[in-house]
Amino acid sequence: MNWLHQLRYRPWKRDVRFLIQRITRGWDDSETFSLDYSLAKLIAPRLKRFAEVRGGYPSGMTDKEWQADLDKMVAAFEFAASNEHWMAEPKEYEKHQEGIDLFAKHFFDLWD
């Protein structure tokens, strides 16, 4: 098989495989290539909407504190879901790490 033949048919086979995976499990293997980016694209808009419609806040916190934490989480995931993060300086990652840490800390508080 020559290289032109491989170029022509290999991507097609991969596309079919990915299509079958999306149909059977709702996502395909391409999402695991950069899982952080794939997850951030899912989490960012949902977390943003949660912050807008939330009805309460965790015990031990005030409404204002909870909103501030949610804003940091949203900013972190929007950064991770953007194309900016591919070329960002380490300082930019450090800036958003707090939001990621807050997400982990409050994971079980994300219900309404």
N, C-alpha and C positions, 0 to 999 in steps of 0.2 A: 504494500500500500504506500503510495507516495505522500509527501508532506501536504500537498494541496488537498488530496482526498481527506487526510486527517483533519485539516483545518475546516473543511467543509462539513464534515459529519460529526465530529466529536462534540462541539458545542450543542448541536441538535440533540444528541443522545443525553447530554447533561440536562438540557432544558426539559426533556420529556421526563427524566428521572425526578427532577425537582418538581415538576407539575404533579406527578403521581404522589410524591411526598406531601405536597401541600393539600392535595385532595384527601389523603388518608389520615394525616396527622395534624393538618392545619399550618404547618411550616415546613421549610425544606432545609437541607444541610448548608446552603449558602449562608444562612443566618448564624451559623456557628463559627464562621471565619473571623468575625469581629463581634463576638457575643456581647461585649460591653456596649457597643454602638447599637446593636439590634435591640437589646433590652432597654437602653435609654430612649430609643425612639418609641417604644411602647409605653414606658413609664411616664415620660415627661408630660404628654397631654392629659393623661389620666390623673396624675398628681396635681397638675394645674387646675383641672376641673374640681377635684376633691377640695382643694383649698378655697375655691369659690363657693361651693355649695355645702360645705361642712356645717354640721349642726352643733358641735360641741368641741371640747378639748380634753386632753388627758388629765386625770386627777394629778394634783401637785403642780399644775401649770395654770397660768392665766390665759385668757383668750388672746391677749396681745403677744405673749411669749410663744404660744402655739402658732399663731399666724407668722411670726418672725421665723420660726423654725421651718414652717412649710415653705415660706418664700426662699429660704436658703436651699431647701431640697429641690424645689422647682428650678431654681437657677442652675444648680449643679447638673441636673438631668437634661435641661435644655442645652447647656454647654456640651455635655457628653453626646447629645444627639445632633449637634451641629457639625458642620464641616470645619469650623474653627479649631476644634480640639486636635485635629490631625497635626497641626503645625504650631501648637501653643507652647509657650515657654513653661518650664517647670513651675514657676510662680503661679501661673494661671491654674494649673492642676491643684496646687496646694490651696489656692483660694477656694476651690470648689470641693475639696476633700471634706470640709466640715459638713456640707450638705449631704454628701454620701454617707458620712458617719451618722448624721442625724436620722437619715432614712433607715439605716440598720437599727439604730437605737429605738426608734419609734415604729418599727415595722408593724407590730401588733396593735398600735394605736390608730392605724389607718382604716378605721371603720366609722360609719356614721349612724 
